[in-house]
C-alpha cells in the first residue's frame, strides 16, 4: 500500500533551543551530504545531482528563505514561523518528486521511517533557525560605513567586523551585452565597511555552493560536464572623482563600467587555481564604457585583498587608502554619498568576462564627524542669549511702571 503524499502535521514540537540543538545533530547525520554542514547547499558527498530528466540540480540553500518557492511564510511573528516550520517538516517528510530529495518517512505501509517523526520536527526547527545566520535583501540603498580607531582588520576573522552592520543587495545576471548570462546561481551579496583616518576596508560575504578554483577536488567532482570551470572572482566599482554629482541633481556613470565622460575604478579579486597552479590575483582596473576593454592599472599596489571559502560561503576582504590623487580616483570623504556597485563571477557556472552577475548602483556613506561643540554649543548659546534678552526686557518694563 502506497502512503499518501499528504503529511499529517499533528504533534508539532515547539521551536526552542533544545529542539534546535537536537535538530542540528539529526541534520548533520541525514542532510549534510547534500545541503552542507551549514545548510548552504554545498554538496560534500562529491556526487553531482540531477533530476529524473537528467537536468543538473542543486540542493536548496537553507539559509536564504527568500529564495524558497512555497515553504517560507514571510513574517517574523510566531504564527508565520510555526507555519513555515510545518511546511519544512512536510517537505522533509514527503520529499520532492522527480528530484534527488527523498522522503524521510516510510513510503510503504509496514516500513520503518528513515528518520523518526520527532527528529523530522527537530530538523525542521533547526532548518528554520539557519536564517539567523544571514541578512536578507531589503529596501535599504545605503551602505553605512563605521569608523574605528587604530588599524583596520587584515583578516576576515577579525572581530572588528562585528561592529559594521551588514547590508545585503541583490545580484542580477548581465543580459545586456554579449556574452550574456541567463542561468545565474548567485542572487545576493552582503557588504560590511570599516574605515579609519587613512584607509577603508570592505568585507564581502556571499553564499556559493562551490569553491570554484579549477583543480579543487570536490568542485571538480560535481562540476557540470556541459560547463567549463573558471575561477571565482569579486569586484567593487566606484566612479572617478569627477564622474558623479549628488547635488543639485544626481548624476552617476552607467553601472556597467561607466562611459567616456563618466569613467569608473574597479577593485578586482580572483580566487586563483589549483591546476595549473595560480595564486589569487588582486587588480585595479580603469573603465570607460561597456564596450571598451578594461585597462589594468600598472604599478599600483595600494589595493590589498584576500578571500576564503568555507561551508558554502565566500568571504572576501578588500582594503585601500581613502585618498589617491594620482589616478583620478575619488576620495572616501565623510558625509558624502558615494555610488558603489558590486559584481561576482561564479566559476562553476561557467562565468567569465562579461558573463557574470552584478548590482546596480547603491550608496556608500561614511557618516560625517559630529562637532559636539556646534551641536550643543549653539543651541545652549541661543538659549542663554534669549534668557538675557528676557531679563533686560523685564527690567525695562519694571522701570516704566515705577511712579
C-alpha positions, 0 to 999 in steps of 0.5 A: 500500500502506497502512503499518501503524499499528504503529511499529517502535521499533528504533534508539532514540537515547539521551536526552542533551543533544545529542539534546535540543538537536537535538530542540528545533530539529526541534520548533520547525520541525514542532510549534510551530504547534500545541503552542507554542514551549514545548510548552504547547499554545498554538496560534500558527498562529491556526487553531482545531482540531477533530476529524473530528466537528467537536468543538473540540480542543486540542493536548496540553500537553507539559509536564504528563505527568500529564495524558497518557492512555497515553504517560507511564510514571510513574517517574523511573528510566531504564527508565520514561523510555526507555519513555515516550520510545518511546511519544512517538516512536510517537505522533509517528510514527503520529499520532492518528486522527480528530484534527488530529495527523498522522503524521510518517512516510510513510503510503504505501509509496514516500513520503518521511517528513515528518520523518526517523526520527532527528529523530522520536527527537530530538523525542521526547527533547526532548518528554520533557525539557519536564517539567523545566520544571514541578512536578507535583501531589503529596501535599504540603498545605503551602505553605512560605513563605521569608523574605528580607531587604530588599524583596520582588520587584515583578516576576515576573522577579525572581530572588528567586523562585528561592529559594521552592520551588514547590508545585503543587495541583490545580484542580477545576471548581465543580459545586456551585452554579449556574452550574456548570462541567463542561468545565474546561481548567485542572487545576493551579496552582503557588504560590511565597511570599516574605515579609519583616518587613512584607509577603508576596508570592505568585507564581502560575504556571499553564499556559493555552493562551490569553491570554484578554483579549477583543480579543487577536488570536490568542485571538480567532482560535481562540476557540470560536464556541459560547463567549463570551470573558471575561477571565482572572482569579486569586484567593487566599482566606484566612479572617478572623482569627477564622474558623479554629482549628488547635488543639485541633481544626481548624476552617476556613470552607467553601472556597467563600467561607466562611459567616456565622460563618466569613467569608473575604478574597479577593485578586482579579486580572483580566487586563483587555481589549483591546476595549473597552479595560480595564486589569487590575483588582486587588480585595479582596473580603469573603465570607460564604457561597456564596450571598451576593454578594461585597462589594468592599472600598472604599478599600483599596489595600494589595493590589498585583498584576500578571500576564503571559502568555507561551508558554502560561503565566500568571504572576501576582504578588500582594503585601500587608502581613502585618498589617491590623487594620482589616478583620478580616483575619488576620495572616501570623504565623510558625509558624502554619498558615494555610488558603489556597485558590486559584481561576482563571477561564479566559476562553476557556472561557467562565468567569465568576462562579461558573463557574470552577475552584478548590482546596480548602483547603491550608496556608500556613506561614511557618516560625517564627524559630529562637532559636539561643540556646534551641536550643543554649543549653539543651541545652549548659546541661543538659549542663554542669549534669549534668557538675557534678552528676557531679563533686560526686557523685564527690567525695562518694563519694571522701570516704566511702571515705577511712579 
